[in-house]
Structures are given as structure tokens and as C-alpha cells.
Amino acid sequence: MLAVIQRVSEAKVEIDGQINAQIQQGFLILLGIHQSDTEADCLYLANKISALRIFSDAEGKMNLDIKAVDGRIILVSQFTLIAQTKKGNRPSFIEAARPEEAIPLYELLIELLENKLGFPIQTGQFGADMQVSLVNDGPVTIIIDSQQPNS
């Protein structure tokens, strides 16, 4: 699984002109699910995301996690993160998990994050055409790949 975590001062997801999710301070997370991902990848990401200290403390150092700043999360499934671009100019998405495999993992990650953080996770809509807007605070963007936990 590939998670692109953006520290935001505000973010929202619109579908067909309607706001589906909206937060102030927190994370906007774009999630790509690979066909080889499992529940273990969800657990790894939930543990990392819930403990990620990228909010500034009183001294301006990135030292606080999302709970410490009463932040919120929007999680958006984005299969295009799994694009292969090595050959040619048209991306290949063949390694992205099919919906029947990806949806249960997406839902599991939501459940794990909610259990760890104690607040509801807002989401986009799996497979929908979404308009995502955000104000990236910093900017701070962290990429976590569950298949490369040492990076």
C-alpha cells in the first residue's frame, strides 16, 4: 500500500458538486492499494499514520501527532498511485488491486484508524470521480510504502 499523507489546514472532497468530506487541520491521505497488499499492510499503515508526528509544537518543531492537535483525516482511495510508468508514456494500472480486493482493505484501514485514533475517518467514495481540494500546510507531504517499511 502506498499512502501519500498531506498535512492540511483544510481539505474537502466533492462528488457531483456535493461535499462528501470536509476537515480543517489534519491529514488528507491518498491511498493506493497494490494487488499484493494484505491486512498486514493495513495494520502497518494504521500504526504509522496514527503515530506520525508532523505537527508543530510550541517551539515550531514537528513533534506532535494528529491526536495532540485534535486533527481529523480524510482518506481517499486513488488507484493511480500504483501506476507503472517505466515503459512508454501511458501509465499502466495493471498492478493496482481490483475493486473486489481493494475495497475490503480500504474499509479495514478506515476501521483500524478509527479504533486507534478514537474519531471517525472521513472518506471519498471508492471508484467515484472526485474533486479533491486542500491547503497543504507547510507544505508537508509524507509518503509511506508498506512494502518498503525501512524507507
C-alpha positions in Angstrom: 0.0 0.0 0.0 1.1 3.4 -0.8 -0.1 6.4 1.3 0.6 10.0 0.4 -0.1 11.9 3.6 -0.5 15.6 3.3 -0.7 17.8 6.4 -3.5 20.2 5.7 -5.1 23.3 7.3 -8.2 22.4 5.3 -9.4 19.8 2.8 -12.6 18.6 1.2 -13.8 16.1 -1.3 -16.7 16.8 -3.6 -18.6 14.3 -5.7 -21.2 15.6 -8.3 -21.0 19.1 -6.8 -21.8 17.9 -3.3 -19.3 17.9 -0.4 -18.7 14.3 0.7 -16.0 15.1 3.3 -14.5 18.2 4.8 -12.0 18.9 7.5 -9.9 21.7 8.9 -6.5 20.7 10.4 -5.4 17.2 9.9 -4.3 14.8 7.1 -5.6 14.3 3.6 -4.4 10.8 2.7 -4.4 9.4 -0.8 -4.2 5.6 -0.7 -3.1 3.3 -3.5 -3.7 -0.4 -3.0 -1.4 -2.9 -4.8 -2.7 -6.3 -5.8 -0.3 -8.0 -3.4 -1.4 -5.9 -0.4 -2.9 -7.7 2.6 -4.4 -7.0 6.0 -0.8 -6.7 7.4 -0.2 -3.7 5.1 -3.3 -2.1 6.6 -2.1 -2.7 10.1 1.3 -1.3 9.3 -0.1 1.9 7.8 -2.6 2.4 10.6 0.2 2.2 13.2 2.4 4.6 11.2 -0.3 7.1 10.4 -1.8 7.2 13.9 1.7 7.9 15.5 3.1 10.2 12.8 4.5 13.3 14.4 4.4 16.0 11.8 2.5 18.8 13.5 4.5 21.7 15.1 4.9 22.0 18.8 5.2 25.3 20.7 8.8 25.6 19.6 7.9 25.1 15.9 9.4 21.5 15.7 7.4 18.7 14.1 6.8 16.8 17.2 3.1 16.3 17.6 0.8 13.6 16.3 -2.7 14.1 15.0 -4.5 13.4 18.3 -2.3 16.1 20.1 -3.6 18.8 17.7 -7.2 17.5 17.6 -6.8 16.9 13.9 -9.0 14.9 11.5 -8.5 12.7 8.5 -9.9 12.4 5.0 -8.9 9.1 3.4 -9.3 8.9 -0.4 -8.7 5.7 -2.5 -6.6 6.5 -5.5 -5.6 3.6 -7.7 -3.5 5.8 -10.0 -0.8 5.9 -7.2 0.0 2.3 -8.3 0.7 3.4 -11.9 3.7 1.9 -13.7 5.4 4.4 -15.9 8.6 2.7 -16.9 7.6 1.9 -20.5 6.1 4.5 -22.8 4.0 7.5 -21.9 0.7 5.9 -21.0 0.6 4.7 -17.4 -0.3 1.1 -16.7 -2.5 0.3 -13.7 -2.3 -3.5 -14.0 -0.7 -3.8 -10.6 -3.5 -1.9 -8.8 -5.8 -4.1 -6.8 -9.2 -4.9 -8.4 -12.2 -3.3 -6.5 -13.2 -6.7 -5.0 -9.8 -6.9 -3.4 -9.2 -3.3 -2.7 -12.5 -2.3 -1.1 -12.2 -4.7 1.9 -8.6 -3.4 2.6 -9.7 0.2 2.3 -12.5 -0.4 4.7 -10.2 -2.2 7.1 -7.7 0.6 7.1 -10.6 3.0 8.0 -11.7 0.8 10.8 -8.2 0.4 12.2 -7.5 4.2 12.1 -10.9 4.9 13.8 -10.1 2.4 16.5 -6.5 3.7 17.1 -7.5 7.4 17.0 -10.9 7.4 18.6 -12.6 9.6 15.9 -14.4 8.9 12.6 -12.4 8.9 9.4 -14.0 10.8 6.6 -13.6 9.4 3.1 -14.1 9.9 -0.5 -16.2 7.4 -2.4 -14.4 4.4 -3.8 -14.3 4.5 -7.6 -16.1 7.8 -7.9 -14.9 10.8 -9.9 -13.9 13.2 -7.1 -12.7 16.7 -6.8 -10.2 16.9 -4.0 -9.1 20.3 -2.7 -6.7 21.1 0.1 -4.4 23.7 1.6 -1.2 21.8 2.3 0.2 23.2 5.5 3.9 23.7 5.3 3.9 22.2 2.7 4.3 18.8 4.4 3.8 15.6 2.4 5.0 12.2 3.6 4.9 9.1 1.5 4.7 5.7 3.3 5.0 2.5 1.3 4.0 -0.6 3.3 6.2 -2.8 1.0 9.3 -0.8 1.9 9.0 -0.2 5.7 12.6 0.7 6.1 12.5 3.7 3.7 
